[in-house]
């Protein structure tokens, strides 16, 4: 299961796709201005969401 952890307070959350149950994968999209936004995506193509945030920062995932 994908485990996202906050680098500041060490809180963690598990993430899976609600449709197929697959672990979400850590990824990023690049905006038109060149900035990167962290996302979590279903590896089976069921969609993507903004990565979880905690303490004002994106949570990191080792998957």
DODREN-342036 format. One record per atom (N, C-alpha, C): residue in three letters; x, y, z; residue number from 1; atom name; chain. Coordinates in steps of 0.2 Angstrom, whole numbers, plus 5000, padded with zeros to 4 digits. Layout:
N
+--------+------+------+------+-----+-------+--------+
: residu :    u :    v :    w : num : atome : chaine :
+--------+------+------+------+-----+-------+--------+
:    ALA :    X :    Y :    Z : NUM :    CA :      A :
...
+--------+------+------+------+-----+-------+--------+
// end
This chain:
63
+--------+------+------+------+-----+-------+--------+
: residu :    u :    v :    w : num : atome : chaine :
+--------+------+------+------+-----+-------+--------+
:    UNK : 5004 : 4994 : 5000 :   1 :     N :      A :
:    UNK : 5000 : 5000 : 5000 :   1 :    CA :      A :
:    UNK : 5004 : 5006 : 5000 :   1 :     C :      A :
:    UNK : 5003 : 5011 : 4996 :   2 :     N :      A :
:    UNK : 5006 : 5017 : 4996 :   2 :    CA :      A :
:    UNK : 5006 : 5021 : 5002 :   2 :     C :      A :
:    UNK : 5012 : 5023 : 5005 :   3 :     N :      A :
:    UNK : 5012 : 5026 : 5012 :   3 :    CA :      A :
:    UNK : 5015 : 5033 : 5011 :   3 :     C :      A :
:    UNK : 5011 : 5038 : 5012 :   4 :     N :      A :
:    UNK : 5013 : 5045 : 5012 :   4 :    CA :      A :
:    UNK : 5015 : 5047 : 5019 :   4 :     C :      A :
:    UNK : 5021 : 5050 : 5020 :   5 :     N :      A :
:    UNK : 5023 : 5053 : 5026 :   5 :    CA :      A :
:    UNK : 5025 : 5060 : 5026 :   5 :     C :      A :
:    UNK : 5023 : 5064 : 5031 :   6 :     N :      A :
:    UNK : 5024 : 5071 : 5032 :   6 :    CA :      A :
:    UNK : 5032 : 5071 : 5034 :   6 :     C :      A :
:    UNK : 5036 : 5075 : 5031 :   7 :     N :      A :
:    UNK : 5043 : 5076 : 5033 :   7 :    CA :      A :
:    UNK : 5044 : 5080 : 5039 :   7 :     C :      A :
:    UNK : 5038 : 5084 : 5041 :   8 :     N :      A :
:    UNK : 5039 : 5088 : 5047 :   8 :    CA :      A :
:    UNK : 5036 : 5085 : 5054 :   8 :     C :      A :
:    UNK : 5031 : 5081 : 5053 :   9 :     N :      A :
:    UNK : 5028 : 5079 : 5060 :   9 :    CA :      A :
:    UNK : 5027 : 5071 : 5060 :   9 :     C :      A :
:    UNK : 5029 : 5068 : 5054 :  10 :     N :      A :
:    UNK : 5029 : 5061 : 5053 :  10 :    CA :      A :
:    UNK : 5022 : 5057 : 5053 :  10 :     C :      A :
:    UNK : 5017 : 5061 : 5052 :  11 :     N :      A :
:    UNK : 5010 : 5058 : 5051 :  11 :    CA :      A :
:    UNK : 5011 : 5055 : 5045 :  11 :     C :      A :
:    UNK : 5007 : 5049 : 5044 :  12 :     N :      A :
:    UNK : 5007 : 5045 : 5038 :  12 :    CA :      A :
:    UNK : 5000 : 5043 : 5036 :  12 :     C :      A :
:    UNK : 4998 : 5042 : 5029 :  13 :     N :      A :
:    UNK : 4992 : 5040 : 5027 :  13 :    CA :      A :
:    UNK : 4993 : 5035 : 5021 :  13 :     C :      A :
:    UNK : 4989 : 5030 : 5021 :  14 :     N :      A :
:    UNK : 4989 : 5025 : 5016 :  14 :    CA :      A :
:    UNK : 4984 : 5027 : 5010 :  14 :     C :      A :
:    UNK : 4986 : 5026 : 5004 :  15 :     N :      A :
:    UNK : 4982 : 5028 : 4998 :  15 :    CA :      A :
:    UNK : 4981 : 5022 : 4993 :  15 :     C :      A :
:    UNK : 4975 : 5021 : 4991 :  16 :     N :      A :
:    UNK : 4973 : 5016 : 4986 :  16 :    CA :      A :
:    UNK : 4968 : 5019 : 4982 :  16 :     C :      A :
:    UNK : 4967 : 5017 : 4976 :  17 :     N :      A :
:    UNK : 4962 : 5019 : 4971 :  17 :    CA :      A :
:    UNK : 4955 : 5016 : 4974 :  17 :     C :      A :
:    UNK : 4950 : 5020 : 4974 :  18 :     N :      A :
:    UNK : 4944 : 5018 : 4976 :  18 :    CA :      A :
:    UNK : 4940 : 5014 : 4971 :  18 :     C :      A :
:    UNK : 4942 : 5014 : 4965 :  19 :     N :      A :
:    UNK : 4939 : 5010 : 4960 :  19 :    CA :      A :
:    UNK : 4942 : 5003 : 4959 :  19 :     C :      A :
:    UNK : 4948 : 5002 : 4959 :  20 :     N :      A :
:    UNK : 4951 : 4996 : 4958 :  20 :    CA :      A :
:    UNK : 4956 : 4993 : 4964 :  20 :     C :      A :
:    UNK : 4957 : 4998 : 4969 :  21 :     N :      A :
:    UNK : 4961 : 4996 : 4975 :  21 :    CA :      A :
:    UNK : 4968 : 4996 : 4974 :  21 :     C :      A :
:    UNK : 4971 : 4998 : 4968 :  22 :     N :      A :
:    UNK : 4978 : 4998 : 4967 :  22 :    CA :      A :
:    UNK : 4981 : 5004 : 4971 :  22 :     C :      A :
:    UNK : 4987 : 5003 : 4973 :  23 :     N :      A :
:    UNK : 4991 : 5008 : 4977 :  23 :    CA :      A :
:    UNK : 4992 : 5014 : 4972 :  23 :     C :      A :
:    UNK : 4991 : 5020 : 4974 :  24 :     N :      A :
:    UNK : 4992 : 5026 : 4970 :  24 :    CA :      A :
:    UNK : 5000 : 5027 : 4970 :  24 :     C :      A :
:    UNK : 5002 : 5029 : 4964 :  25 :     N :      A :
:    UNK : 5009 : 5031 : 4964 :  25 :    CA :      A :
:    UNK : 5011 : 5038 : 4964 :  25 :     C :      A :
:    UNK : 5016 : 5040 : 4967 :  26 :     N :      A :
:    UNK : 5019 : 5047 : 4967 :  26 :    CA :      A :
:    UNK : 5021 : 5049 : 4961 :  26 :     C :      A :
:    UNK : 5019 : 5055 : 4958 :  27 :     N :      A :
:    UNK : 5020 : 5058 : 4952 :  27 :    CA :      A :
:    UNK : 5020 : 5065 : 4952 :  27 :     C :      A :
:    UNK : 5021 : 5068 : 4947 :  28 :     N :      A :
:    UNK : 5020 : 5076 : 4946 :  28 :    CA :      A :
:    UNK : 5018 : 5078 : 4939 :  28 :     C :      A :
:    UNK : 5015 : 5084 : 4939 :  29 :     N :      A :
:    UNK : 5013 : 5087 : 4933 :  29 :    CA :      A :
:    UNK : 5017 : 5093 : 4933 :  29 :     C :      A :
:    UNK : 5018 : 5096 : 4927 :  30 :     N :      A :
:    UNK : 5022 : 5102 : 4926 :  30 :    CA :      A :
:    UNK : 5017 : 5107 : 4923 :  30 :     C :      A :
:    UNK : 5016 : 5112 : 4926 :  31 :     N :      A :
:    UNK : 5011 : 5118 : 4924 :  31 :    CA :      A :
:    UNK : 5014 : 5122 : 4919 :  31 :     C :      A :
:    UNK : 5010 : 5126 : 4915 :  32 :     N :      A :
:    UNK : 5013 : 5130 : 4910 :  32 :    CA :      A :
:    UNK : 5018 : 5134 : 4912 :  32 :     C :      A :
:    UNK : 5019 : 5137 : 4918 :  33 :     N :      A :
:    UNK : 5024 : 5141 : 4920 :  33 :    CA :      A :
:    UNK : 5030 : 5137 : 4922 :  33 :     C :      A :
:    UNK : 5030 : 5130 : 4921 :  34 :     N :      A :
:    UNK : 5036 : 5126 : 4923 :  34 :    CA :      A :
:    UNK : 5036 : 5124 : 4930 :  34 :     C :      A :
:    UNK : 5032 : 5126 : 4934 :  35 :     N :      A :
:    UNK : 5032 : 5123 : 4941 :  35 :    CA :      A :
:    UNK : 5029 : 5116 : 4941 :  35 :     C :      A :
:    UNK : 5031 : 5112 : 4946 :  36 :     N :      A :
:    UNK : 5029 : 5105 : 4947 :  36 :    CA :      A :
:    UNK : 5024 : 5105 : 4952 :  36 :     C :      A :
:    UNK : 5019 : 5101 : 4951 :  37 :     N :      A :
:    UNK : 5014 : 5100 : 4957 :  37 :    CA :      A :
:    UNK : 5014 : 5092 : 4958 :  37 :     C :      A :
:    UNK : 5015 : 5090 : 4964 :  38 :     N :      A :
:    UNK : 5015 : 5083 : 4966 :  38 :    CA :      A :
:    UNK : 5008 : 5080 : 4966 :  38 :     C :      A :
:    UNK : 5007 : 5074 : 4963 :  39 :     N :      A :
:    UNK : 5001 : 5071 : 4962 :  39 :    CA :      A :
:    UNK : 5001 : 5064 : 4964 :  39 :     C :      A :
:    UNK : 4996 : 5061 : 4965 :  40 :     N :      A :
:    UNK : 4995 : 5053 : 4967 :  40 :    CA :      A :
:    UNK : 4991 : 5051 : 4961 :  40 :     C :      A :
:    UNK : 4993 : 5046 : 4957 :  41 :     N :      A :
:    UNK : 4989 : 5043 : 4952 :  41 :    CA :      A :
:    UNK : 4988 : 5036 : 4952 :  41 :     C :      A :
:    UNK : 4982 : 5034 : 4949 :  42 :     N :      A :
:    UNK : 4981 : 5026 : 4949 :  42 :    CA :      A :
:    UNK : 4985 : 5024 : 4943 :  42 :     C :      A :
:    UNK : 4989 : 5018 : 4945 :  43 :     N :      A :
:    UNK : 4993 : 5015 : 4939 :  43 :    CA :      A :
:    UNK : 4989 : 5012 : 4934 :  43 :     C :      A :
:    UNK : 4982 : 5011 : 4935 :  44 :     N :      A :
:    UNK : 4978 : 5008 : 4930 :  44 :    CA :      A :
:    UNK : 4974 : 5013 : 4926 :  44 :     C :      A :
:    UNK : 4976 : 5019 : 4927 :  45 :     N :      A :
:    UNK : 4973 : 5025 : 4923 :  45 :    CA :      A :
:    UNK : 4966 : 5027 : 4926 :  45 :     C :      A :
:    UNK : 4964 : 5026 : 4932 :  46 :     N :      A :
:    UNK : 4957 : 5028 : 4934 :  46 :    CA :      A :
:    UNK : 4957 : 5035 : 4937 :  46 :     C :      A :
:    UNK : 4963 : 5039 : 4936 :  47 :     N :      A :
:    UNK : 4963 : 5046 : 4938 :  47 :    CA :      A :
:    UNK : 4969 : 5048 : 4942 :  47 :     C :      A :
:    UNK : 4969 : 5054 : 4944 :  48 :     N :      A :
:    UNK : 4974 : 5057 : 4949 :  48 :    CA :      A :
:    UNK : 4972 : 5062 : 4953 :  48 :     C :      A :
:    UNK : 4975 : 5063 : 4959 :  49 :     N :      A :
:    UNK : 4973 : 5068 : 4963 :  49 :    CA :      A :
:    UNK : 4979 : 5072 : 4966 :  49 :     C :      A :
:    UNK : 4978 : 5078 : 4968 :  50 :     N :      A :
:    UNK : 4984 : 5082 : 4971 :  50 :    CA :      A :
:    UNK : 4986 : 5077 : 4977 :  50 :     C :      A :
:    UNK : 4993 : 5077 : 4978 :  51 :     N :      A :
:    UNK : 4996 : 5073 : 4983 :  51 :    CA :      A :
:    UNK : 4994 : 5075 : 4990 :  51 :     C :      A :
:    UNK : 4993 : 5071 : 4995 :  52 :     N :      A :
:    UNK : 4991 : 5073 : 5002 :  52 :    CA :      A :
:    UNK : 4996 : 5078 : 5004 :  52 :     C :      A :
:    UNK : 4993 : 5083 : 5008 :  53 :     N :      A :
:    UNK : 4997 : 5088 : 5011 :  53 :    CA :      A :
:    UNK : 4997 : 5088 : 5019 :  53 :     C :      A :
:    UNK : 5002 : 5090 : 5022 :  54 :     N :      A :
:    UNK : 5002 : 5090 : 5030 :  54 :    CA :      A :
:    UNK : 5007 : 5095 : 5032 :  54 :     C :      A :
:    UNK : 5006 : 5099 : 5037 :  55 :     N :      A :
:    UNK : 5010 : 5104 : 5039 :  55 :    CA :      A :
:    UNK : 5012 : 5109 : 5033 :  55 :     C :      A :
:    UNK : 5008 : 5110 : 5029 :  56 :     N :      A :
:    UNK : 5009 : 5115 : 5023 :  56 :    CA :      A :
:    UNK : 5013 : 5113 : 5018 :  56 :     C :      A :
:    UNK : 5015 : 5106 : 5017 :  57 :     N :      A :
:    UNK : 5019 : 5104 : 5012 :  57 :    CA :      A :
:    UNK : 5016 : 5097 : 5009 :  57 :     C :      A :
:    UNK : 5018 : 5095 : 5003 :  58 :     N :      A :
:    UNK : 5016 : 5089 : 5000 :  58 :    CA :      A :
:    UNK : 5019 : 5083 : 5005 :  58 :     C :      A :
:    UNK : 5016 : 5078 : 5006 :  59 :     N :      A :
:    UNK : 5018 : 5072 : 5009 :  59 :    CA :      A :
:    UNK : 5022 : 5068 : 5004 :  59 :     C :      A :
:    UNK : 5028 : 5065 : 5007 :  60 :     N :      A :
:    UNK : 5032 : 5061 : 5002 :  60 :    CA :      A :
:    UNK : 5030 : 5054 : 5002 :  60 :     C :      A :
:    UNK : 5031 : 5050 : 4997 :  61 :     N :      A :
:    UNK : 5029 : 5043 : 4996 :  61 :    CA :      A :
:    UNK : 5035 : 5039 : 4994 :  61 :     C :      A :
:    UNK : 5037 : 5034 : 4997 :  62 :     N :      A :
:    UNK : 5043 : 5030 : 4994 :  62 :    CA :      A :
:    UNK : 5041 : 5025 : 4989 :  62 :     C :      A :
:    UNK : 5035 : 5024 : 4987 :  63 :     N :      A :
:    UNK : 5033 : 5020 : 4981 :  63 :    CA :      A :
:    UNK : 5034 : 5023 : 4975 :  63 :     C :      A :
+--------+------+------+------+-----+-------+--------+
// end
